[in-house]
Amino acid sequence: MPDSKPDDANGAGVANSTLATKWSVAEIQRALVTHTGVDESIPNVSFGFFKRMECDLVQVTDAGYLHEFEIKRSWGDFMADFKKAHFHDDVRIMRLTFVLPAEFAGERLKKWCADHYKEFKRSFDFMFYLEDGPTCSFPQAKWVHVSGYRSALQLPEQFRTETYITPEMAREIHRNDKDAPYRRKLFLEELVKLYRLGVVRLWHRTAPTEEAQAPLEESKPADNGLPAGVRAATEDEIAAGDARWCKMCDRADCALAHNDALVHGCNRMVNKEALS
């Protein structure tokens, strides 16, 4: 993992663009979904739903509110977010969380928040992902004695948002958030649109096993772009209604059968009778 070097108060330091993690965005996304346990998680939502921004990952709560996770892998990338004109100002985003490498947790982040919190345009919190281990993971909260007989689940101090944004700072940020009174839950039409985007992306929380990969290997198209033993539909067959464009895959190299009656080929779904 690349070394990180201290930055100045404005976050403009040496090697700002150097990645501070070995994990890819996709690996962090999968770890987030596993850690939070929220199945209503849609990755890489952009202009299909928002007009001016892209979200690395969004989750929909049971009450219909939107939670955005902004994944950062370098200090320079983190700083760049605060220079954007919009800064996640869509009123449909009820909660914003920055997902940062664990090495960002410390005095540098604490000093930067203390110096710049009055410039923040909305409230947000932090999550930190760990570098050790075979896969990306997040710190686990543990039961901690609070007072008397009371205990509570708490993260280690260096991984808590309030370590960097105190309650007094949070109140000041909230007062500066002009959109706070207008943030709302998603309308039904927006939920349908968002879930449609999730289906299009075919979200996979775990890597496919060898057994799951075997049928896909057998169904790979031949060199001509069609499955073995399958030809493209003729113009006469298309005119007669024996073939139609494949709206499910919308591509020429798809060789997956969606049901017993239809098979893919040349960007069209063709009846088996027409293939003999």
C-alpha positions in Angstrom: 0.0 0.0 0.0 1.4 3.4 -0.9 2.6 5.6 1.9 0.5 8.7 2.9 2.2 12.0 3.6 0.9 14.7 5.9 -1.1 17.5 4.2 -1.5 21.1 5.2 -4.7 22.5 6.8 -6.3 22.9 3.3 -5.7 19.3 2.4 -3.2 20.3 -0.3 -0.2 18.1 0.4 2.3 15.9 -1.3 1.0 12.8 -3.1 -2.7 13.7 -2.5 -3.7 11.5 -5.5 -1.8 8.5 -4.2 -4.2 5.7 -3.4 -4.3 4.8 0.3 -5.9 1.4 -0.2 -5.4 -1.8 -2.1 -9.2 -2.4 -2.5 -11.1 -1.5 -5.6 -14.4 0.5 -5.5 -16.3 -2.7 -6.3 -14.7 -4.6 -3.4 -15.6 -1.8 -1.0 -19.1 -1.7 -2.3 -19.6 -5.4 -1.6 -18.1 -5.1 1.8 -20.5 -2.2 2.6 -23.5 -4.2 1.6 -22.4 -7.1 3.7 -21.5 -5.0 6.7 -24.8 -3.0 6.7 -27.0 -6.0 5.7 -29.2 -3.8 3.5 -30.3 -5.6 0.4 -31.8 -2.5 -1.1 -28.3 -1.3 -2.2 -27.7 0.1 -5.7 -24.2 0.9 -6.9 -23.1 3.6 -9.3 -26.3 5.6 -9.5 -25.8 8.7 -11.8 -27.7 10.4 -14.6 -30.3 7.7 -14.7 -31.6 9.1 -11.4 -29.6 12.3 -10.5 -29.0 15.2 -12.8 -25.6 16.5 -11.7 -23.9 13.8 -9.7 -23.0 10.1 -9.3 -23.3 8.1 -6.1 -20.9 5.2 -5.5 -23.6 3.4 -3.5 -27.1 4.3 -2.3 -29.4 2.4 0.1 -33.1 2.7 0.7 -34.3 2.5 4.2 -37.5 0.7 5.2 -39.1 4.1 5.6 -38.2 5.1 2.0 -35.3 7.5 2.7 -32.1 7.5 0.7 -28.7 7.0 2.3 -25.7 7.8 0.1 -22.2 6.3 0.6 -19.4 8.2 -1.0 -16.3 5.9 -1.3 -12.9 7.6 -1.2 -9.5 5.9 -1.8 -7.2 8.9 -1.6 -7.0 12.1 0.3 -7.0 14.1 -2.9 -10.2 12.5 -4.0 -11.8 13.2 -0.6 -10.7 16.9 -0.8 -12.1 17.2 -4.3 -15.7 16.6 -3.1 -15.6 19.8 -1.1 -14.8 21.8 -4.1 -17.8 20.7 -6.1 -20.6 23.2 -6.5 -23.4 20.8 -5.7 -21.9 18.8 -2.8 -24.6 16.1 -2.6 -27.3 18.8 -2.4 -30.1 16.7 -3.8 -33.0 16.9 -1.3 -33.7 13.2 -1.8 -30.4 12.3 -0.1 -31.4 12.2 3.6 -28.0 10.9 4.9 -24.5 11.1 3.5 -21.6 9.0 4.6 -18.0 9.3 3.5 -16.3 5.9 3.4 -12.6 6.3 4.0 -9.4 4.2 4.4 -8.7 3.4 8.0 -5.4 5.2 7.8 -7.3 8.5 7.5 -8.6 8.1 11.0 -6.4 10.2 13.2 -5.2 13.7 14.0 -4.9 14.8 10.3 -8.7 14.3 9.8 -9.6 15.7 13.2 -7.5 18.9 12.5 -9.0 19.3 9.0 -12.6 19.0 10.3 -11.9 21.5 13.1 -10.4 24.0 10.6 -13.1 23.7 7.9 -16.4 22.6 9.5 -17.9 26.0 9.1 -17.6 25.7 5.3 -19.5 22.4 5.1 -22.7 22.7 3.2 -24.5 19.8 4.8 -24.2 17.2 7.5 -22.4 13.9 7.0 -20.7 11.1 8.9 -17.7 8.8 8.4 -17.1 5.1 8.0 -13.6 3.6 7.8 -12.6 0.4 6.0 -9.7 -1.8 7.1 -6.7 -3.0 5.0 -5.8 -6.1 6.9 -7.5 -9.4 6.0 -8.1 -11.3 2.7 -11.2 -9.1 1.9 -12.3 -5.6 2.6 -14.0 -5.2 6.0 -15.2 -2.6 8.5 -14.5 -2.3 12.3 -17.0 -4.1 14.4 -18.8 -2.3 17.3 -18.4 -3.9 20.7 -20.4 -3.7 23.9 -18.9 -1.0 26.1 -19.9 -0.1 29.7 -21.4 3.4 29.7 -22.6 4.2 33.2 -24.3 2.3 36.0 -25.6 -0.9 34.6 -25.9 0.6 31.1 -23.9 -0.7 28.1 -23.9 0.2 24.5 -22.5 -0.9 21.2 -19.7 1.4 20.3 -16.9 1.5 17.7 -13.3 2.2 18.8 -12.9 5.9 19.3 -10.8 6.6 16.2 -13.6 5.2 14.0 -16.5 7.3 15.4 -17.8 10.3 13.5 -18.1 12.3 16.8 -14.4 12.0 17.3 -13.9 14.4 14.3 -17.2 16.3 14.2 -18.3 17.2 17.8 -21.9 17.8 18.7 -21.2 21.6 18.7 -19.7 21.4 15.2 -22.6 19.3 14.0 -25.1 21.9 15.2 -23.2 24.6 13.3 -23.1 22.5 10.2 -26.9 21.8 10.4 -27.6 25.6 10.7 -25.6 26.1 7.5 -27.5 23.4 5.7 -30.1 25.4 3.7 -31.7 22.2 2.2 -32.2 20.5 5.6 -35.9 21.5 5.9 -36.7 20.2 2.4 -35.0 16.8 2.6 -37.7 14.1 2.0 -38.4 10.5 1.4 -38.6 9.1 -2.1 -41.8 9.2 -4.0 -43.2 5.9 -5.3 -42.2 6.7 -8.9 -38.7 7.4 -7.7 -38.5 4.1 -5.8 -39.6 2.2 -8.9 -37.0 4.0 -11.0 -34.2 3.4 -8.5 -35.1 -0.3 -8.1 -35.1 -0.7 -11.9 -31.6 0.7 -12.0 -30.6 -1.9 -9.4 -32.1 -4.7 -11.5 -30.3 -3.4 -14.6 -27.0 -3.6 -12.7 -27.6 -7.2 -11.5 -26.0 -6.6 -8.2 -23.9 -9.6 -7.0 -22.8 -9.5 -3.3 -20.5 -12.5 -3.6 -18.1 -13.7 -6.3 -19.5 -16.5 -8.5 -18.3 -20.0 -7.6 -16.8 -22.4 -10.1 -20.0 -24.4 -10.2 -22.0 -21.2 -11.1 -19.4 -20.3 -13.8 -19.6 -23.7 -15.6 -23.0 -23.1 -17.3 -21.8 -19.7 -18.5 -18.7 -21.2 -20.0 -20.8 -23.7 -22.0 -23.1 -20.9 -23.3 -20.4 -18.6 -24.6 -21.1 -17.6 -28.2 -19.1 -18.9 -31.1 -16.6 -16.8 -33.0 -19.3 -15.5 -35.3 -21.1 -14.0 -32.3 -23.8 -16.6 -32.1 -24.1 -19.7 -29.9 -23.0 -23.0 -31.3 -25.6 -24.4 -33.8 -27.6 -21.2 -33.9 -28.0 -18.9 -36.8 -29.3 -15.4 -37.1 -33.0 -14.9 -38.0 -33.6 -14.0 -41.6 -35.5 -10.8 -42.7 -38.5 -13.0 -43.7 -38.6 -14.6 -40.3 -38.5 -11.2 -38.6 -41.3 -10.0 -40.9 -43.4 -13.0 -40.1 -43.0 -12.4 -36.4 -40.8 -15.4 -35.7 -38.1 -13.2 -34.3 -37.8 -10.0 -32.4 -35.2 -7.7 -30.9 -33.8 -8.9 -27.6 -34.9 -6.2 -25.1 -33.6 -8.1 -22.1 -29.9 -8.1 -23.1 -29.8 -5.5 -25.9 -26.5 -6.8 -27.3 -25.3 -9.0 -30.1 -23.1 -11.5 -28.2 -25.7 -12.8 -25.8 -26.1 -16.6 -25.9 -28.2 -17.1 -22.7 -31.6 -18.8 -23.0 -34.2 -16.9 -20.9 -36.8 -19.7 -21.1 -37.5 -23.0 -23.0 -39.2 -21.3 -25.9 -36.7 -18.6 -26.8 -32.9 -18.5 -27.4 -30.7 -15.5 -28.0 -28.8 -14.8 -31.2 -27.5 -11.8 -33.1 -29.3 -9.3 -30.8 -32.6 -11.0 -31.5 -34.8 -13.5 -29.7 -35.5 -16.3 -32.2 -38.1 -19.1 -31.9 -36.4 -22.5 -31.8 -38.5 -23.7 -34.8 -36.9 -21.0 -36.9 -33.4 -22.2 -36.1 -33.6 -25.7 -37.6 
